[in-house]
Amino acid sequence: ENREDMLSSKSNKLTEALEEANKLFSGVSCAREAALDAQFLVLASNLGKEKANELHSEMTSFDSLAFAEDLLTFMGINRIELEENDNDSEGISGGYLPSNAWHKLGEEAEKYFRRAPCFHYMFGSFKSEPPVPRQRIERQRKAPGGEGKRAMPAQLKKMEESHQEATEKEVERILGLLQTHFINDPDTPISFFDLVIDPNSFARTVENIFHVSFIIRDGLARLKLDDDKLPIIEPSKDNEGRGNDYGAGARNQIVISLNQQEWK
């Protein structure tokens, strides 16, 4: 009802209606009232659009009809020929446009596409700095004749020596325990599994078997089977391990299979 007054540039009735609608919306409690509010919002949007179109500004608006008219004029439309051949235009190929109309438009548009694309960085700009010079590594020349011995790194050599010394000390410690037991009770051999198994560590058990193998290999102790077919170990007597019974031909290699379930 107040359409003309709301569209007037000198009137603020549309703004006042929106403010009043905001106050009324706080009291909406049913679906019908919400639907009326939505309907008012549509009407207010249409009125606001029409009011904005009537504003005069210095910005140039794009008129599609005027652009099409200028485009046809550039392509060489003949208005007089169009009026004369209005009735016969359906049978003429190309209508009222010249045969080279689109070619002419293409030549003109081609000028604006023959441009180098604007260069831009995909990940942003960066400061161009000269590359850091790489340090040249001189290769060590080979010794003449190829007979030069390769020097082992000092750190690695030291580590191997310390590991070997630790193994020898552990073998000597276990042999000392075995000999001490037999000095105190020479008639009672000790069970091999009682000697090597650590009930709290499977890895320690494997290490013990490994260390005991050196004692057996050097003939300082020997393995036998008791009445229950379980292995027992006892130290060799003086010079017994060096005798013929434990020579290179009489010794046997034995592989023991032990998993964590059996160890438990």
C-alpha positions in Angstrom: 0.0 0.0 0.0 2.9 2.4 0.7 5.1 1.3 -2.2 5.6 4.7 -3.7 6.5 6.3 -0.4 9.0 3.5 0.4 10.7 3.8 -3.0 11.2 7.5 -2.6 14.9 8.4 -2.1 13.8 11.1 0.5 11.9 8.6 2.6 13.2 6.3 5.3 10.0 4.2 5.7 11.6 1.1 4.4 14.3 1.3 7.1 11.7 2.0 9.8 9.7 -1.0 8.6 12.7 -3.3 8.9 13.5 -2.1 12.4 9.9 -2.7 13.5 10.0 -6.2 11.9 13.2 -7.0 14.0 11.3 -6.0 17.1 8.3 -8.1 16.2 10.4 -11.1 15.3 11.6 -11.5 18.9 8.0 -12.4 19.9 7.4 -15.0 17.2 6.1 -18.2 18.7 4.3 -20.1 16.0 4.9 -21.2 12.4 2.4 -18.8 10.9 4.1 -15.8 12.4 7.5 -17.0 11.1 6.0 -17.4 7.6 4.6 -13.8 7.7 8.1 -12.6 8.7 9.7 -14.4 5.8 7.1 -13.0 3.4 7.8 -9.5 4.7 11.6 -10.1 4.1 10.9 -11.0 0.5 8.9 -7.8 -0.1 11.5 -5.7 1.7 14.3 -7.2 -0.5 12.4 -6.5 -3.7 11.7 -2.9 -2.6 15.3 -2.4 -1.6 16.4 -3.7 -5.0 14.1 -1.3 -6.9 15.2 1.6 -4.7 18.9 0.8 -5.4 18.3 0.7 -9.2 16.8 4.2 -9.1 19.9 5.7 -7.5 22.0 7.9 -9.8 25.8 7.3 -9.7 28.7 8.0 -11.8 29.3 4.3 -12.4 28.6 3.0 -16.0 26.2 0.2 -16.1 26.3 -2.5 -18.8 23.4 -2.4 -21.2 23.2 -5.7 -23.1 20.8 -4.3 -25.8 23.1 -1.3 -26.5 26.1 -3.6 -26.7 24.4 -5.9 -29.2 23.4 -2.9 -31.3 27.0 -1.5 -31.3 28.3 -5.0 -32.2 25.9 -5.3 -35.2 26.9 -1.9 -36.4 30.6 -2.8 -36.2 30.0 -6.0 -38.1 28.5 -4.1 -41.0 24.7 -4.4 -40.7 22.8 -2.8 -43.6 19.6 -1.4 -42.3 18.3 -0.4 -45.8 18.9 -3.9 -47.2 17.2 -5.3 -44.2 14.0 -3.4 -44.8 14.0 -4.2 -48.6 14.6 -7.9 -48.1 12.5 -8.3 -45.0 10.2 -10.7 -46.8 13.0 -12.8 -48.4 15.3 -12.9 -45.4 14.4 -16.5 -44.6 15.9 -17.9 -47.8 19.1 -15.9 -47.7 22.1 -17.7 -46.1 23.5 -15.5 -43.3 20.5 -13.2 -43.0 21.2 -9.5 -43.1 24.9 -9.7 -41.9 27.7 -9.6 -44.5 29.6 -12.8 -45.2 32.7 -11.6 -43.5 31.0 -10.2 -40.4 32.2 -12.8 -37.9 35.7 -12.8 -39.5 35.9 -9.1 -39.0 34.9 -9.4 -35.4 37.5 -12.2 -34.9 40.3 -10.0 -36.3 39.3 -7.2 -33.9 39.0 -9.5 -30.8 42.4 -11.2 -31.7 44.2 -8.0 -30.8 43.2 -8.2 -27.2 44.2 -11.8 -26.8 47.7 -11.5 -28.1 49.2 -10.6 -24.8 51.7 -12.3 -22.6 50.1 -13.8 -19.5 50.8 -12.0 -16.2 53.5 -13.9 -14.3 52.8 -14.8 -10.8 54.3 -17.1 -8.2 52.3 -20.2 -7.3 53.5 -20.1 -3.6 54.0 -16.4 -3.3 57.0 -14.2 -4.0 60.4 -14.9 -2.7 63.7 -13.1 -2.6 66.1 -14.2 -5.2 69.4 -14.9 -3.6 72.5 -16.4 -5.2 72.9 -20.1 -4.6 75.2 -21.1 -1.7 78.5 -22.4 -3.1 78.9 -26.1 -2.4 82.0 -27.1 -0.6 84.2 -29.3 -2.7 85.2 -32.5 -1.1 88.6 -33.8 -2.2 88.7 -37.6 -2.7 91.5 -39.5 -1.1 93.9 -40.8 -3.7 94.5 -44.6 -3.8 97.9 -45.9 -2.7 100.1 -46.9 -5.6 100.0 -50.6 -6.5 96.7 -51.1 -4.5 98.6 -52.8 -1.6 97.8 -50.1 1.0 96.0 -51.5 4.0 92.7 -50.0 4.9 92.8 -48.3 8.3 90.0 -49.3 10.6 88.4 -46.4 12.4 89.7 -46.0 15.9 86.3 -45.8 17.5 85.1 -49.0 15.8 88.3 -50.8 16.7 88.0 -49.7 20.3 84.3 -50.9 20.4 85.3 -54.3 19.1 88.1 -54.7 21.5 85.8 -53.8 24.5 83.1 -56.2 23.3 85.7 -59.0 23.0 87.1 -58.2 26.4 83.6 -58.3 28.0 82.9 -61.7 26.5 86.2 -63.1 27.7 85.6 -61.8 31.2 82.1 -63.2 31.3 83.4 -66.7 30.1 86.0 -66.6 32.8 83.5 -65.7 35.5 81.1 -68.5 34.5 84.0 -71.0 34.5 85.1 -69.8 37.9 81.6 -70.4 39.3 81.5 -73.9 37.8 84.9 -74.8 39.2 84.1 -73.3 42.6 81.0 -75.5 42.8 82.9 -78.7 42.0 85.6 -77.8 44.5 83.0 -77.5 47.3 81.0 -80.6 46.1 83.0 -82.6 43.5 80.6 -85.6 43.4 77.5 -83.6 42.4 77.4 -82.4 38.8 75.3 -79.3 38.1 72.4 -79.2 35.7 73.2 -77.4 32.5 69.8 -75.6 32.6 70.2 -74.6 36.2 73.5 -73.0 35.3 72.4 -71.0 32.2 68.7 -70.2 32.7 67.9 -66.8 34.2 64.3 -67.0 35.4 63.9 -63.2 35.0 65.4 -62.6 31.6 65.1 -64.6 28.4 67.9 -62.5 26.7 70.2 -63.1 29.6 69.6 -66.9 29.3 70.6 -66.8 25.7 73.8 -64.9 26.5 74.6 -67.5 29.2 74.3 -70.3 26.7 76.5 -68.4 24.3 79.2 -67.9 26.9 79.1 -71.5 28.1 79.6 -72.6 24.5 83.1 -71.1 24.6 84.0 -73.2 27.7 82.8 -76.4 26.0 84.6 -75.5 22.8 88.0 -75.0 24.6 87.6 -78.3 26.4 87.4 -76.6 29.9 84.1 -78.4 30.6 82.1 -81.2 29.2 78.4 -82.1 28.8 76.9 -85.4 29.7 73.3 -86.8 30.1 72.1 -88.0 33.5 69.7 -90.8 34.3 66.7 -88.6 33.2 68.4 -87.8 29.8 68.9 -84.2 30.9 72.3 -82.5 30.2 74.7 -81.9 33.1 77.9 -80.0 33.0 81.1 -80.5 34.9 84.6 -79.0 34.5 87.3 -81.1 32.9 90.1 -82.3 35.0 93.6 -81.0 34.5 94.8 -81.5 31.0 91.7 -83.7 30.2 90.4 -81.2 27.8 93.7 -81.2 25.9 93.6 -85.0 25.5 92.7 -87.1 22.5 89.1 -87.6 23.6 88.5 -83.9 23.0 90.6 -83.4 19.9 89.4 -81.8 16.8 88.0 -85.0 15.4 86.1 -86.1 18.6 84.3 -82.8 19.3 80.7 -82.2 18.1 78.8 -79.1 17.4 75.4 -78.9 19.1 72.6 -76.5 18.4 70.1 -75.8 21.2 66.6 -74.7 20.3 65.0 -72.6 23.0 62.0 -70.2 22.6 60.3 -68.0 25.2 57.5 -70.6 25.9 60.0 -73.3 26.7 62.1 -70.8 28.8 59.0 -69.9 30.9 
